[in-house]
Each structure stands twice: as structure tokens, then as C-alpha cells.
Amino acid sequence: MPTLMKFSVLGVLAAGLALVSITLSGCAGSQKETAVSGTVTYLVRMALPSDATVIVKIEDISMADAPSIDVGEQEIKTDGKQVPIPYSVAYDTDEIVDNHSYSVTARILDGTGKLIFISDTVVPVITRSNPTENVEVVVIPVK
């Protein structure tokens, strides 16, 4: 009989631990993360410096005459790689508002931090049936 009681107490402890585990994983799961992915490229015939950095952002551009709000960002060290540069910018789906507009932007800096390329066109993503995959961002040279 004491052996049976020992297993019963262990069973209760195991069930309690399982409940705690499920509760904790539920808390962690409240933040739903996904990504916008694609490539950054340009049309001019020139090589990137080997120490260039590509910065890709997802921005909420819904407010007219107001600064955009950053939703996600990725910084990519090119290490000598050339365009097209693949990216995948993570964002929290809980922060997305269905009737807002979102855009992906890109800039390329040389090794000293000087801006050498920037996107100058709105590239809509996420809401309003806009894509989240295979999104090409074309950047232009900064003069």
C-alpha cells in the first residue's frame, strides 16, 4: 500500500509540472513572430564595398505627415557578398493593425557608416493583401 501512495504523489507532482509547463509556454506564445523576406538589389553596375552593411526595416507608414514607426529591423554585414542580398525581417504579428499600411525599406552603408544606397519607393507589405515573401527592395545610389 505505501508503494501505491508513492506513485500517486509522484503522479500529482508530474501533472502539476505539466500544468506549469503548459502555462509558461502559453505566456511565451502570446508574442507571434513571423517575417518579411526577399532581396535588396540595385540597378547600377558597381560592386559593393567588402565591408558594406545592409539595413532593412519594416515600418508602419499609416500616419500622414508623421514619422514612420519601426516594426522590425535586420542588419546584414555583406562580408564581400554582392547584390541581390537576401533578408528576413522578423516582426510581432500582435503589433500589426489590419487597417494600417506597412512598407519595407533598405539602406546600404559603407564600412565607415556613410550612406551609399537607399530605397526611395514605398514597397507595401503585410496588410491589404500585400506580400511577406519574395519582396524585392531596389535601392538607388546616394549622391
C-alpha positions as CSV (number, residue, x, y, z in Angstrom):
1,M,0.0,0.0,0.0
2,P,2.7,2.6,0.7
3,T,4.2,1.9,-2.8
4,L,0.8,2.8,-4.4
5,M,0.7,6.1,-2.4
6,K,4.2,7.0,-3.6
7,F,3.2,6.6,-7.2
8,S,0.1,8.6,-6.6
9,V,2.0,11.5,-5.1
10,L,4.6,11.3,-8.0
11,G,1.7,11.4,-10.5
12,V,0.2,14.5,-8.9
13,L,3.7,16.2,-9.0
14,A,4.1,15.3,-12.6
15,A,0.7,16.6,-13.5
16,G,1.5,19.9,-11.6
17,L,4.7,20.3,-13.5
18,A,3.0,19.6,-16.8
19,L,0.4,22.3,-16.0
20,V,3.2,24.8,-15.1
21,S,5.0,24.0,-18.4
22,I,1.8,24.5,-20.4
23,T,1.1,27.8,-18.7
24,L,4.6,29.1,-19.3
25,S,4.6,28.1,-22.9
26,G,1.3,29.8,-23.3
27,C,2.8,33.0,-22.0
28,A,5.8,32.8,-24.3
29,G,3.4,32.0,-27.2
30,S,1.5,35.3,-26.8
31,Q,4.0,37.0,-29.0
32,K,3.5,35.7,-32.5
33,E,6.6,36.3,-34.6
34,T,6.9,36.0,-38.4
35,A,8.9,37.7,-41.0
36,V,9.0,39.6,-44.3
37,S,11.7,38.2,-46.6
38,G,13.1,38.9,-50.0
39,T,16.2,40.6,-51.5
40,V,17.8,44.0,-51.7
41,T,19.3,44.9,-55.0
42,Y,20.2,47.9,-57.2
43,L,20.4,48.5,-61.0
44,V,23.7,50.4,-61.3
45,R,26.8,48.4,-62.4
46,M,29.1,48.7,-59.4
47,A,30.3,46.4,-56.7
48,L,29.6,46.9,-53.0
49,P,32.5,47.6,-50.7
50,S,33.5,44.3,-49.0
51,D,32.6,45.9,-45.6
52,A,29.2,47.2,-46.5
53,T,26.2,46.8,-44.2
54,V,22.6,46.5,-45.4
55,I,19.9,47.7,-43.0
56,V,16.3,46.5,-43.8
57,K,13.3,47.8,-41.9
58,I,9.6,47.2,-41.8
59,E,7.8,50.4,-41.0
60,D,4.2,51.4,-40.2
61,I,3.6,54.3,-42.6
62,S,-0.1,54.8,-41.8
63,M,0.2,58.3,-40.3
64,A,0.3,61.1,-42.8
65,D,2.7,63.9,-42.1
66,A,4.2,61.9,-39.2
67,P,7.4,59.8,-38.9
68,S,7.0,56.1,-39.6
69,I,7.1,53.6,-36.7
70,D,9.7,50.8,-36.9
71,V,8.1,47.3,-36.6
72,G,11.2,45.2,-37.3
73,E,14.8,45.6,-38.5
74,Q,17.6,43.4,-39.7
75,E,21.3,44.5,-40.1
76,I,23.3,42.4,-42.6
77,K,27.1,42.5,-42.9
78,T,27.8,41.7,-46.5
79,D,31.3,40.4,-45.9
80,G,32.1,40.9,-49.6
81,K,28.8,39.4,-51.0
82,Q,27.2,41.3,-53.8
83,V,23.5,42.0,-54.6
84,P,21.0,40.6,-54.5
85,I,21.3,40.4,-50.7
86,P,18.7,38.2,-49.1
87,Y,16.9,39.4,-45.9
88,S,14.3,38.2,-43.5
89,V,13.0,40.9,-41.0
90,A,11.1,39.5,-38.1
91,Y,8.1,41.2,-36.7
92,D,5.5,40.6,-34.0
93,T,2.0,39.9,-35.5
94,D,0.4,41.2,-32.3
95,E,1.7,44.7,-33.2
96,I,0.1,44.6,-36.7
97,V,-3.1,46.6,-37.2
98,D,-5.2,45.3,-40.1
99,N,-6.2,48.8,-41.5
100,H,-2.6,50.2,-41.2
101,S,-0.1,50.3,-44.1
102,Y,3.4,48.8,-43.8
103,S,6.4,49.2,-46.0
104,V,9.9,47.6,-46.2
105,T,12.8,49.9,-46.7
106,A,16.5,49.4,-47.2
107,R,19.8,51.3,-47.0
108,I,23.3,50.3,-47.6
109,L,26.2,51.8,-45.7
110,D,29.9,51.6,-46.4
111,G,32.4,50.4,-43.8
112,T,32.7,53.9,-42.3
113,G,29.0,54.2,-41.9
114,K,28.5,56.5,-44.9
115,L,25.1,56.0,-46.6
116,I,25.7,54.9,-50.2
117,F,22.4,53.4,-51.3
118,I,18.8,54.0,-50.1
119,S,15.3,52.9,-51.1
120,D,13.2,55.7,-52.4
121,T,9.9,53.9,-53.2
122,V,7.2,52.6,-51.0
123,V,7.3,48.8,-51.0
124,P,4.0,47.7,-49.4
125,V,4.0,44.5,-47.2
126,I,1.9,42.5,-44.7
127,T,-1.6,44.1,-44.8
128,R,-4.1,44.9,-47.6
129,S,-3.2,41.6,-49.4
130,N,0.4,42.7,-49.7
131,P,3.2,40.0,-49.7
132,T,5.5,38.9,-47.0
133,E,7.7,36.7,-49.1
134,N,9.9,37.3,-52.2
135,V,9.7,41.1,-51.6
136,E,12.4,42.9,-53.7
137,V,13.6,46.2,-52.5
138,V,15.5,48.2,-55.1
139,V,17.9,50.9,-53.7
140,I,19.4,53.8,-55.6
141,P,22.8,55.4,-55.1
142,V,23.1,58.5,-52.8
143,K,25.0,61.3,-54.5
